[in-house]
Amino acid sequence: MTLSPNSGPRRDGLKPELVVIHYTAMADCAAALRALCDPAREVSAHYLIRRDGQVVALVDEALRAWHAGAGEWAGRGDVNSRSIGIELDNDGAAPFAAPLMDALEGLLPGIMARWAIAPHGVIGHSCMAPGRKIDPGPRFDWQRLARQGLALWPDSQAASPRDAARFRTDALAYGFPDLDDALLLRAMRLRFRHGAEGPLDGRDCAIMAEMAAKASSASGLEPGAAHA
């Protein structure tokens, strides 16, 4: 059943290989639901998770929901045709409600199994549209998902020598878009190191090297191969 009219066929035979996580940035779930089902808004998602943990299915997973907009991941555009979109009932400032996070942890394994999506394919809207979007934002607990094998998070606390060229290579190998240096660093820190400030440092480099290695291991590619 498709509750939202804002959807269509996936283009060029593409299938989901990503899950993109958003927050609604609206006062309440009722307002978000109206927006996601309003033809004039031309926006939707496959699922909306309420703060009380109720999961609302809006668009059939086989269809292309209109949630990602302009952007790219791993050097490829049309993220809508390559992803499942999940909207979380959160205003962008408050902590994510425990029932909501529990429901998300219950929803993701089925999606990932049905479409063979690996943990490195679970990303934030900010990851594929840096500078344009910041959701799910700094309050979202990526580390919690990673503990369940539902996303990636760095294991090491080490720092590496500062190497701007290597940082860029690793960031693109992980999947981030090819951005200017400042925006690329901002996107990486929003995902993995919120609160860090100042210029690129050794911790940034170590995190990105580890994430590139994890993503390439899961895909069978050498680090950096996708952008060689």
C-alpha positions as CSV (number, residue, x, y, z in Angstrom):
1,M,0.0,0.0,0.0
2,T,1.3,3.5,-0.9
3,L,-0.1,6.2,1.4
4,S,1.8,9.1,-0.2
5,P,1.2,10.0,-3.8
6,N,4.7,11.4,-4.1
7,S,6.5,8.4,-5.6
8,G,7.1,6.7,-8.9
9,P,9.1,3.9,-10.5
10,R,12.8,3.6,-9.8
11,R,14.7,4.7,-12.8
12,D,17.0,2.7,-15.1
13,G,16.2,-0.6,-13.2
14,L,17.9,0.7,-10.1
15,K,17.3,-1.0,-6.7
16,P,17.9,0.2,-3.2
17,E,21.5,0.0,-2.1
18,L,21.3,2.8,0.5
19,V,19.1,3.8,3.5
20,V,19.0,7.5,4.0
21,I,18.0,8.7,7.4
22,H,16.3,12.1,7.9
23,Y,14.6,14.1,10.6
24,T,11.3,15.9,9.9
25,A,12.3,19.2,11.4
26,M,8.6,19.9,12.1
27,A,6.7,20.6,15.3
28,D,4.9,17.3,15.4
29,C,4.3,14.1,13.5
30,A,0.9,15.1,12.2
31,A,2.4,18.1,10.4
32,A,5.1,15.9,8.9
33,L,2.6,13.3,7.8
34,R,0.5,16.0,6.0
35,A,3.6,17.3,4.3
36,L,4.8,13.9,3.2
37,C,1.5,13.1,1.7
38,D,0.8,16.5,0.1
39,P,1.1,16.3,-3.8
40,A,1.9,20.0,-3.8
41,R,5.0,19.5,-1.6
42,E,6.5,16.8,-3.9
43,V,8.3,15.2,-1.0
44,S,7.9,11.8,0.7
45,A,9.7,8.9,2.3
46,H,9.2,5.2,2.5
47,Y,8.7,5.3,6.3
48,L,7.9,7.8,9.0
49,I,8.7,6.9,12.6
50,R,6.8,8.7,15.3
51,R,8.3,9.7,18.6
52,D,6.1,7.1,20.3
53,G,7.7,4.4,18.1
54,Q,4.8,3.9,15.6
55,V,6.1,3.2,12.1
56,V,4.0,4.6,9.3
57,A,4.6,3.1,5.9
58,L,4.2,5.8,3.2
59,V,5.6,4.4,0.0
60,D,6.2,0.8,-1.1
61,E,9.9,-0.1,-0.9
62,A,9.9,-1.1,-4.6
63,L,9.0,2.5,-5.6
64,R,11.1,5.6,-5.8
65,A,10.1,8.0,-2.9
66,W,11.0,11.6,-3.2
67,H,13.1,12.2,-0.1
68,A,16.8,12.7,-1.0
69,G,16.8,15.5,-3.6
70,A,20.0,16.7,-5.2
71,G,23.2,15.1,-4.1
72,E,25.2,12.0,-4.6
73,W,26.9,9.1,-2.8
74,A,29.8,7.0,-3.9
75,G,30.1,9.1,-7.1
76,R,26.5,8.4,-8.2
77,G,23.5,10.6,-8.4
78,D,19.7,9.9,-8.3
79,V,19.9,8.8,-4.7
80,N,16.1,8.5,-4.7
81,S,16.3,5.6,-7.2
82,R,19.0,3.9,-5.2
83,S,17.7,4.2,-1.6
84,I,15.0,3.7,1.0
85,G,14.1,6.9,2.9
86,I,13.3,7.0,6.6
87,E,11.9,10.2,8.2
88,L,12.3,10.4,12.0
89,D,9.8,12.6,14.0
90,N,12.3,15.0,15.5
91,D,12.6,18.8,15.4
92,G,16.4,18.7,14.9
93,A,17.2,20.1,18.3
94,A,15.7,17.6,20.8
95,P,17.1,14.2,21.6
96,F,15.7,11.4,19.6
97,A,13.0,9.6,21.7
98,A,13.9,6.2,23.0
99,P,10.8,4.5,21.5
100,L,11.6,6.0,18.1
101,M,15.2,4.7,18.2
102,D,13.9,1.3,19.3
103,A,11.6,1.2,16.3
104,L,14.3,2.3,13.9
105,E,16.5,-0.6,15.2
106,G,13.6,-2.9,14.6
107,L,12.9,-1.6,11.1
108,L,16.4,-1.4,9.6
109,P,17.4,-5.1,9.7
110,G,14.4,-6.2,7.5
111,I,15.1,-3.4,5.0
112,M,18.8,-4.3,4.9
113,A,18.1,-8.0,4.5
114,R,15.5,-7.5,1.7
115,W,17.8,-5.4,-0.4
116,A,21.2,-6.7,0.7
117,I,22.2,-3.3,2.0
118,A,25.4,-3.4,4.1
119,P,26.0,-1.2,7.2
120,H,28.1,1.3,5.2
121,G,25.0,1.9,3.0
122,V,23.1,3.4,5.9
123,I,23.8,7.1,5.7
124,G,22.4,10.5,6.7
125,H,20.8,13.0,4.5
126,S,23.7,15.3,5.3
127,C,26.2,12.7,4.0
128,M,24.9,12.8,0.5
129,A,23.8,16.5,0.4
130,P,26.5,18.3,2.5
131,G,25.9,22.1,2.8
132,R,22.3,21.7,1.8
133,K,21.1,19.3,4.6
134,I,22.3,18.6,8.1
135,D,19.8,15.9,9.1
136,P,19.6,13.6,11.0
137,G,21.9,16.1,12.8
138,P,24.3,16.0,15.8
139,R,21.8,14.5,18.3
140,F,21.4,11.3,16.2
141,D,23.1,8.3,17.8
142,W,25.0,6.7,15.0
143,Q,27.2,4.8,17.5
144,R,24.1,3.0,18.8
145,L,23.2,1.8,15.3
146,A,26.8,0.7,14.8
147,R,26.7,-1.5,17.9
148,Q,23.8,-3.4,16.3
149,G,25.6,-3.8,13.0
150,L,23.2,-1.3,11.4
151,A,25.8,1.4,10.5
152,L,29.5,2.2,10.7
153,W,31.4,3.9,13.5
154,P,35.1,4.1,14.1
155,D,36.6,1.6,16.6
156,S,40.0,3.2,17.1
157,Q,40.7,6.4,19.1
158,A,44.1,6.9,17.5
159,A,45.3,9.8,15.4
160,S,47.2,9.6,12.1
161,P,49.7,12.1,10.6
162,R,47.8,15.0,9.1
163,D,47.5,14.4,5.4
164,A,45.0,16.5,3.5
165,A,45.4,14.6,0.2
166,R,44.9,11.2,1.9
167,F,41.9,12.5,3.9
168,R,40.2,13.5,0.7
169,T,41.0,10.2,-1.0
170,D,39.6,8.3,2.0
171,A,36.5,10.5,2.3
172,L,35.6,9.9,-1.4
173,A,36.3,6.2,-1.1
174,Y,33.9,6.1,1.8
175,G,31.3,7.7,-0.3
176,F,31.2,11.5,0.4
177,P,30.7,13.7,-2.6
178,D,33.7,15.5,-4.1
179,L,33.5,18.9,-2.2
180,D,35.7,21.7,-1.4
181,D,38.0,21.0,1.6
182,A,36.1,22.9,4.2
183,L,32.7,21.4,3.3
184,L,34.1,17.9,3.1
185,L,35.6,18.2,6.6
186,R,32.3,19.7,7.9
187,A,30.3,16.8,6.4
188,M,32.7,14.2,7.9
189,R,32.6,15.7,11.3
190,L,28.8,16.0,11.3
191,R,28.6,12.3,10.7
192,F,31.5,11.0,12.9
193,R,32.9,13.8,15.1
194,H,30.4,16.4,16.0
195,G,31.8,19.2,18.1
196,A,35.3,19.1,16.6
197,E,36.5,22.5,15.4
198,G,39.4,24.0,13.7
199,P,41.4,22.8,10.7
200,L,41.8,19.2,9.6
201,D,43.8,17.2,12.2
202,G,45.2,13.7,12.7
203,R,42.0,12.4,14.4
204,D,40.0,13.4,11.3
205,C,42.5,11.6,9.1
206,A,42.5,8.4,11.2
207,I,38.7,8.2,11.3
208,M,38.3,8.6,7.6
209,A,41.1,6.1,6.8
210,E,39.3,3.5,9.1
211,M,35.9,4.2,7.5
212,A,37.3,4.0,4.0
213,A,38.9,0.6,4.8
214,K,35.6,-0.7,6.4
215,A,33.5,0.4,3.4
216,S,36.0,-1.1,0.9
217,S,36.2,-4.3,2.8
218,A,32.4,-4.7,2.6
219,S,32.3,-3.9,-1.1
220,G,35.4,-5.9,-2.1
221,L,37.2,-2.8,-3.4
222,E,40.6,-1.5,-2.5
223,P,40.4,1.8,-0.6
224,G,40.1,4.7,-3.1
225,A,39.3,2.3,-6.0
226,A,35.9,3.8,-6.7
227,H,37.4,7.2,-7.3
228,A,40.7,6.1,-8.9
